[in-house]
């Protein structure tokens, strides 16, 4: 009997506006670098250039962080958050 392996697909979306981009990228730099060395998909989305994506994900304020498992939103953080690296290390 062969076993089944279930693969969990994880992604992190960080929504920002062009005015908050420098702050977000600096504040979340350690976490962004960490994600680049994992199989977790990272999307940095500027809502001023990608309004339709923001609307689809229900993003009305920036910055917003959405963590998804198997394509479904699991956690949502609105506003600047400390401990970003610690949050994503739990994925």
Buried (B, 14 or more C-beta within 10 A) or exposed (E): EEEEEEEEEBBBBBBBBEEBBEEBEEBBEEBBEBBEEEEBEBBBBBBEEBEEBBEEBEBEEBBBBBBBEEEEEEEBBBEBBEEBBEBBEEB
